[in-house]
Amino acid sequence: MNLIISEDIVYATHMSESELLHEIAIMLYQKGKLSLGKASQLSQMTRFQFHRTYAGVRNPLRTARK
């Protein structure tokens, strides 16, 4: 099955196609709908890359306050 997302939808998100796919993969992974392997496949990343970026989304680095 192929999923087609129209260009105007992608444009409306102000994201690239790969960024949008990554966001969708994160959402589905968080909801338990996709495994780590399938979410990384959707993101077109290795499992390590996806896990690393997912960890950054869940726990963004905080800058030190002055």
Helices and strands as residue ranges (DSSP letters): H 7-13, H 17-30, H 36-42, H 47-58
